[in-house]
Amino acid sequence: MSGQQRPERTPERVEAFIRAFFGPGNTLRPDQDPASVAAQNLAPFLRVLREPSDVPVVLPRRRPDRPDRLIAYVIAYDVAHATVVSELLAAFVGPTYTFFDGLPARLEPNDPVDRAVLDFAGLNTTFTLVSPTRAVEARAWQALQQMQDAVDRRPARSWHVPKPLGRLLAEFDVALAAGDNTASAVVLDQLAASGGLTGSNVAHLRIKRLARLGRDGELLRLAELSDVLAADPPAPIKDAVLAAIYARAMAEPLAVGDLDTASAKLIEDGSLVPQLLRGPLTGIGPEGLCVLALAAWIRQDDNALRRILDDPPTRALLMERVPALIIAIEERHRPQPPRVSEAQQLRDEDQIALAAETQAPTISTWPDLVSALADDRTEAKVALREEAWHDWPPPAPNDQTIADILAGLDNAQSERAWSFVGAFVDADGYRDPAPRSAHELIRNALGYNRFSPGDLAGLVALTEIVLRSAPHRDVYATLLDDLAGDCGRWVGPERANVALDLADLLVRSACPDQEARLRLAVALLAPLCAHSHRLDADLAVFARQLSAELQTGLEWPDEPEDIDTSSSLTQLPPLRVLLYSLDTAALSRASDALGQIAPSLTIHLSHDRAASTQLKQQAQHADLIVLATRCATHAATGFIRSSASDHAIVKEADGSGSASLIRAAVAGMWVAKGGR
């Protein structure tokens, strides 16, 4: 079904859907006594379904095996409408009354109710919401009806006013780099529904996202994967696929030098690899090179082996990672340099590949990239698509030059320059910061109202880069006052994670100006204090802690008396938790806060950039794993997932700060408790 076309909702289809939805798998029935309380409660929701409008459909379900749990199915009219519905749900019920991650539900085709919804509304249009307690559940359903009433009263509008394609792509890259995984998924859905990208380009973005999250199995099961690889995709896409194959099939046997087992697994699971043996090696990481080398050895592919082993850096890298393979190749199948007559017989694509490897990239520095983007030159887009910046020195040595270029851009150039923020954040890697460039990009974000979820995650990442550099007092105060001036435009309970991540940065960073810090702290926390009843308990606790640490003087109200404390996470059974992030300070703060929320937790922290024995043991023994993916590599996230036990719950944080880690961990703890 097209993401832009509403499915037809005739009266006949609606009535058939009602019968199926309230059939097997749902103990609720719409045809009960009209005078009953249940029937009267259900009537307004059925009325919305029977009178199509832009009001989201809300329907209740009780499973026969879980009669204590009332599930809300919130159904949009199409994928574009689902983006708006997601924002409505975040505002009305969001993290306050339900477990809600902003993403459409993954409906199960074998479930009769889910099947009815899929047949009626299609994929990626439906959200399912569950509340942790009966008291909260009642308020959630009141909020859902208020949402429907509010949408019904306002003037009709189109849900299909599109953002420019370049703007959406920049939001996706920023969200992915900054680790806001919900935002990257939402923007990806918008891109798929926009019609501005080909199917293969959408698949490229999906592959990049799954690779960042370490979801190797899901990546390799993509139905369109074979077609994508046959079309010679950019190097990052090839590398993502090869790294996933390495993690799933070869990592363990190659780690102990077992070439026979690694070869057998690659033959079994590596049907996609032969078409990747052709082409340059530029942009292929260590795991991908291991896969290509083993495949070339198995196939006795002289051309591929020659290109791999005749490149000194590649050979040295492979000798370090898989010495047994290199020794075996050179002992059993030593490729000879081709004679002139043989060279003439090389396949055309091999000649192209050999030539490509000897050509220097048109753009090879960050200043050149920013200038080329500002001028809208094609080579800049190619450099970003191919992620050529991985081979460049980091931005830090050219920080002032980059900042000067950014400061001199006009409106149109600034819009185009924002598209490199994702690469800039990724290249930072929590190592040498480039604070002047980051500060100019923050000015760009604030000046052009970049307050979408993904852009806000990028704003936190850029602020962290500046504060990590221990800026001078004047720079510090200017930055914080700039941020405080725009807080009123986005801070609220539905963006509590972002506000608390920023507030936590203030606590964790050096403070040369207490007054400037206090001004921003109040701007971030006062709106949350005023609406503290809409914060989940874990975020409310952390907000109070931050408010006290930052000495805001805010008076936080007492917890409502009707909150059901029987569901307190203090009653959790002992759980082993692994928190993973490259931000060690955020890890420590999140661990301390979680220890107060649930004292029974045994928490381990990891910031390893690649596979290690300790990380493997921690992942194997963890009941709950929380991943912050900002600047993380597939080598780490994929390794953690592949090492995790079958019973482990894996959650991805929407950001890299302490609040994001806490929020994801608490969501996982509720799953462990059986509340979702």
N, C-alpha and C positions, 0 to 999 in steps of 0.2 A: 504494500500500500504506500502510495506517495506520502512523504512527510508534509506536503503542502495541501493536500486535498482531503476535505472532510468526508468521512464515510457517511453514506446515506443512512438517515435515521427515520424510516417510515414508521407509522403507527404499528404495522404488522411486525416489523423487526424489533421494535421496542417491547411489545408485549411478549414476543418469543424470548427476548433476552431476560425479561423479568421472571418468566417461568423457569428458565435455565439457571439464573442466578440464585433464585430462592428454591432450588430443587435439591438434589443429592449433594451433600457436602455443606449444606447450610441449614441449621435447625430453625432459623427464622422463616416466617411465612407471611406474605402480604394479604392473604385471603382469610385471615382470622377475623373474629368479631370486630366490626368497624368501631364499636363503642369501647373496645378495650384500650388500655393505655398504650400497649405496644403498637396497635394499629394506628392510633392517633399520632404517636411519635414518628412512625414510618411515613405517614401520608405526605408531609411536605417534601420529603426527599424523593418520593415517587412522582410528585407533581413536577419537580424540576426535570426529571428524566422524560416525562411525557410531553413537556412543553419546551422543546429545544430552544436554547438561547446561548449566550456566552457564559452562563452560570455553570460552574463545574458540577458534575453529578456526584452525589455522595450516597453510598449504599452500605448497610451494615451486614456483617456476616458473623455467625457463630459456628465454629467447627464442631461436629459431633464428638470429636476426641478432646476438644478443649472448650467446653461450654462456659467456662469461667472467663473467657477472653472474647471481647467484642472488637472485631476488626472493621475499620472503615476503609472502603474502596472509594477512592476519589478519582473520577474518570474525566479526562480532558477530551476535547473534540478531535484533536490531531496533535502531532508532535510540536508544532509551533505553539499551539494553545497550552500544551503541557509545560512549556518553559514558564509561562505566566502563572499557571496554576501552582507550580513549584514555589514561586515567589509568594503567592497568596498564602499557601500553607505555612511557609516559614514565618510569615507575619502574624497569622491568626493562631496557629497551633504549634508550629515549629518545635524548637527544643523545649518549649514550656510544658506542654501537656502530652506529648507523644515522643516516641523514638522516630526521628525523621532526619534522613541524611540528604534530602533534596533531590534524590534520584528516583526515576520511575521504578516500579517493582519489577523483579524478574519473575514473571508469572509462570507457573508450571503447567504445561499443556496437558498433562495426565490428571490434573486436578479438575473436577467438573465445574467448579465455580470460576477458577482461573481460565479454563477453556472457554467458558461462556463470555467472559470479558474480552479475551483475545479475539474471538470470532466477531464480537460486536464492535470493538473499538480499535483493534490492531495493537501492534507492539509499541512500547515506549510512550504510552498515553495514560497509564494508570499508576496511582500511588496507593500503597497500603500503610495504614497507620494503626499503631497499638499503643495504649497507655500503660504505665507501670502499675497503677493502682485503680480501684473502683472510684475513689473520690476524684482523682485526676481525670479518669475516663469520662465522668459526667460533665466536667468542665470542657473537655475536648469536644464532645458532641455539641455542646452549646456554642462553642467557638466556630465549629464547622457550619452550623446553621447561620450564625452571624456573618460568616464569610459569604455564604450564598446570598443572604439578604443584601449585603453591601454591594456585591457585584450586580445583583438584579436592579438595584436602585440607580446605579450610575448610568450615564448615557452610553449607548452602544458604541463600540469602537472596534477597530480591526486589530487582531492579534498578529498580523503578518507584516507590520512595518519593519523591514529588515535593517539590521546594522550593516555597514559596508563590510564586504568580505575580508578586506585587509585588517579591519578592526577586530573582527571575530578571530582571525588567525593569531593576531597579536595577543588577544586575551587568552587563547588556548595555550600558547607558548609560555606566557607569564604564569598562568595557573599551574602548568605542568612543572615548570622550573621551581616555583615557590612552594610546591607541595600541596596545593589545594586541590585534592583529588576529586571532590564533589564538583567544584567549579569546572575543572577540565572536562568532566563527563558531561555536564550540562552544556558547555560551549560546543563540545563535539556533536551533541544532538542538534544544536542550532545550526552548525555547519552542514550536517547531513541533510537537514530540512531546508536549507536555504536554496539549494539547487545551483549554487555558484561553483561547486567543486565536482569533479568527476568522481565516479565510484572508487576508482583506484586511489585518488588523492585522499578521500575520506578514509579509505583502508590504511593508507600510510600513517595518518594521524592516530588511528585506533591502535596500530602496531606500536607506534612510539609510546603511547600512553601505557599499554599493557607491559611493554618492556620496562618502563620506568618503575612500574609497580611490582615487577617480578612475577607477573602472572603468566608464566611460560606455557602451562598447559592450555590456558584459554587462547593465548596467541597462536599456538600451533594448531588449534582446532578451528581457526577462522576459515569459513567456507571459501572466501575469496583469496586465500593466501597463495595458492598455486598460480592463479592468474596474475596476481601482483608481482610475483617473482619472475614470471615469464616476460613481463614488460620492462625488465631491467630497471628496478626502482633505484632511488638514491642510496648512497652508501650507508647512511644510518639505518635504513630499513633492512638492508641485507644483513648488517651487523646484528640488529635486534633479533632477526630470525636465527642466525647462526649461534648467537649467544644462548638463545632459548634451547636450541638443539643440544648444545654443549652441556647445559645445566641438566637437562632431562635425561640424556643418554650417555654422556661420556665423562662427566666430571669425576665420578668416583673411581672408575677403573683406571683412568689416566693418572689420577693422583697417586696410584700405587704401581704405575708402570705396566698395567695389564692391557697390552695392546690387543690381544685376542678378544677379550670381552668387549673392549671399547669398539673394535671393528665390527663385532657381531651386532652390538646395539645400534651402531650407526647404519649398518646395512638394513636393520629392521625399522628404524625410526627416521632415517635420513633421506627419504625419497626426494625431498626438495633440494638437497645439496648439489647434485650434479649441475643444475642450471646456474648455480652460483660460482662454479669453478672458473667460469669465463669472466673476464673483466679485471680492472685494476684492483690492487689490494689497498689502495688509499681509503682511509676511513674505517677499515676493519680492525676491531680490537683483538686483544690476545685470545679470548675464547673463540671468536670466529676464525682466527687464523689456525688455531688447533684443529677445528673441524675441517677446514679446507685442506690442511696438510694431510690429515688422516684419510680424507676422502680421495685425494689425489693419489696417495700411496695405495689404497685399496684398488682403485681403478687403473693404476699404473699409467697415469696421465702425465706424460713427459713434459708437455707444455706447461701445465699447471705447476708441477714440481720445480721446473726450471725457474719460473717466475717467483716462486716462494723461496727457494733456497739460494738463488743468486742475488737476493736482496739482503745485504749484511744485517741491517737492523731487524728484519723479519726473522732471519735465521737465528740471530742471537736471542731474540725474544722466545722463540720456540725451543731453543736449546735450554733456556732457563726454565720454561714451563713444562715441557714434555721431552726431556732428553732421550728417553727410551725410543720415542717415535723418530727423532732425527737420526739417531744411531741406526735404527732399523732401516730407515729409508736409504741411508748412505751405504749400508752393508748389502742390502738386497736389491736395491734398485737405484743405482747412482746414475742420474741423468747426465748425458754428455752434451756439451755445447753443440748446437746445430751447425752443420756445414752450410755453406752459402746456398747450395741447391735445396737443402732441407728447409732453410729459412724461407725460401720462396713459396714453400708449400704450406706454411702456417695458415690457419684459418683466418679469415678477415677480422673476426672479432678479437682474435689474439693479437693481431698487429695493432688494432686500435687500442687494446688494453695496454700493450707495451709502450705505445706512444704516449698514452694518457699519463702513465706513471712518470715520464720524463719531463712533462710540462709543468712549469711552476704555476701555481694558482694566480689568477689575476689580482685577487685581494689576499693579503697575507698579514695585515695588522688591524687592530681594533679602530684606530683613527681612520684608516682607509675604508673600513666597513661603514662607520657612521657617516662619513662624507658621501659614500656611494649611495647609501640609503636616502640621505637627504636629497640627493640629485636624482633619485628614482632610477638608478642604473641597474641593468639586468644582473650584472655580476654580483651585486650585493645580495639579491634574492637567491642566486645560485649558491653563494657562500653560506647563507643561512640554511637553505634546503639540504645541502651536503654536510652541514655542521663542520665546515672547514676550520672553524675557530678552535677545535680541539687540538690542532697541531700548532697553534700560535702561542707566543708568550702570553701570560695572563694580562688583563687590562691594567693592573697596578703600575707597571713601569711607564705607561703612557697616560696615567690618570689625568694630569693637568691638560694635556693635549685634547683628550676626549671631552673633558668638561668644557674647554674653550669652544670646541666645535658645537657642542650641544647648546651652549649659551647663545650662540649666534644664529640659531635656526629660526626661520619664520614659522607661521602657523602650520602650513602644509608640510614643511620639512619636519617639524616636531612630531606631527602625526605619524609620518613614515618612520621616524627614528625610534618611536616606541616599540616597533616590531623587533628590536634587538635586545629588549630588556630580558627576555627569557634566556637568551644565550649569555648575557652579561651576568645574571644571577648564577647560572650554572657554572660559568667559568670561575666565579669567586671561590666556590668550594670551601668556604670557611677558612681560607688561607690568607693570602695577602690582600687586604681590602683596597678598593679604589674609591675612596670616600667622596672625592670631588665630583667624579662622574655620577656616583649614586645620588648625591645631593641634587645635581642638575636634573636627573631623571625623576626625583621626587617632586621638584618644581614643575616638571612636565605633567606629572600625574595630577597634581593639585590644580594647576592652571587650566587643564583641559577636562576636569571633572571625571577622572578615571576612577570611579567608585563601584565598578562591578565586583562581584566576589573574587574573581581571579585577579583583577587589578589590585584589589585591596591586599590580597596575599602578597603580591609583588611589592606593594608599598611597605609592608612589614619587613620583607626581606631586604629592601633597599635601605630602610631605616637602620636595620641591624648592621649593615655594612658600614654605614657612617659612624654609628655609635661604637662599633668595635675598633675603630681607628683612634679612639680617645680624642675627639675634636677639641679645638680651642674653645674657650667659653663663648666667644661671639658667634662662632659657627653653631655651637650646640644650642644656644638660645634662639638663634634665627630659625634653625630647623624645627625645634619643638614648638615655637610660636606659629610657624607656618602650618604645622600639623594640627595644632589646637584650633586654628582659625577655621578649619573645614570640618571639624569633628561633628558639628551639628548637622551636617549634610548626610552623614551615614551611620553614626553611632546609634545603636539601639539593641534591644534584646536579641533580635534575629542576627545581629552581627557581633554578638558578645565575644565569640572566639577571637575575632580580629582585635577588638578593643582591649581584651585582656592580654593578648599576646604583646601588643604595643606597650601596655602598662607594665607588663613583666619585664620587657626590655629596659624600661626606665629603672627598675629595681636592680637589674643585673649589670647595668653599665655604669661606668664612671660618671660622676655628676659634678661638673664645674659650675653649675648655676642652679641652686636649689629652687629659686623662684620660678624659673622657666620650667623646671621639672614639675613643680606643683601645678602650674597653670595647665599643662597638658594632662597631668594625672586627673585633675578635676574635670576637664573637658571629656575625658574618656570614661570616667567612672560615675559621674553624676547622673547621666541618663540611665545607666544600669541600676543605680541606687533607687532612682525614682520608680523604676519598673521592676524591682527585684523579685516581685511575685511571679514574673514571667521567666525568670531564670531557673534552669534546672539546679537542683540542690548542690551538685558538685561545682558548677560555675559560680553559684552564689557564695559558697564557702571561699573559693579562690578569690573572688572579687573583694570580699570583706578583708581577706588577708592582705591583698595588694593595697587596698585603701588605707589600712593601718600602717603598712610599711612605708607608703608614700606620704603619710601624715596629711591626708586630705581633709580630715575633720568632718567627713560625711557621716551622717547618722543613718545607719542601715536599720530598716524595720525588723521586728522579730518575725520568725517563721510563722506562717498561718497555722492556726491551731488544728485545722481540719486535714492537714497533710497526714497521710497514712504512713506512720513510721514503721509499720510491720514489714515494709519492703526495704528497710534500710540496708545499705550495702555493708554495714558493719556486721551483718549476720551471714555474710558470704562464707562458704567453706574455704579452707586454705587454697590459694591459687598461686601458681608460679607464673610471674609476668616478666616478659622481656620487652623493654622499651628500646627502640632503635632510632637514633638520630645522630647527625654529625655535629649538632650543637650540644656540647657537653654540659653547658650551664643550664640549658633548658631541660635536659634530661634530669639533672640533679634536682631542680626545683619541682618538676612534675613528680618525681619519685617521692619527695618529701610530702607533697600535697596528697598524693594517692595513699600514702601510709596513714594519713589522718582520716581519710574517707573510709578506707577499708583496712583496718590493722592486720587482718589475717593474710594479706598479700606478702609473698616473697618476691621482691623485685630485683631483676638484674638489668644492667644498663650496658649498651654497646654503641660504639661509634666507629667500628671497624669499616674501612672503605672497601674491603675485599674479603674473600673467604678466609676463615681461620679456624683452627681446631676449637678454640674457646667459643667462637660464635656458633659453630655447629652444635656443640654440646648445649649451649644455652637455648638454641632454637629447638633442639630435640626434646628437651625436658620442659618446655614452656607450655602452660595451659592457655595462655593469652599472649599474643604478640601484637605490639603496636608499632607501626612503621611511620616515621616522618621521612618523606621522600625528597625533600629539598636537597638538591645537589647530590643525592644518593645515586649510586651506580647500579646497573643491573647485576653486576658481580656480587653486590651485597644483598639487594632485595631478592633477587632470584635465588641466591644461595640460602637465604633465611627460609623462604617458602619451601624450597626443595628439602630442607633439613627438618622442617617442622613435622610433628607427629600428625596422624590423621585426625585426632580429636582436638587439635589446637584451634583456637579462634584467632583469626588474623584480622586486624582492623588497621585502616590507613588514616592517619591524622590529616585534617584539612588545614595544613600549615605546619610550621616548624617550631612554634613557640610552646611554652609550657601549657597554656590553656588548651591548645589544640591537642596536645598529647593526652592531657587529662580527659578531655571530652571523648576522644576515641577510646581510651582505656575504660572509662565508665560505661560507654556503650557496649564494649565487649564483656564487661563484668555483668551487665544485665542479661546478656545472652547466656553467660555461664550460669546465672541464677535461674534461667528459664522464664524470664519476663518478656521474651520477645519471640 
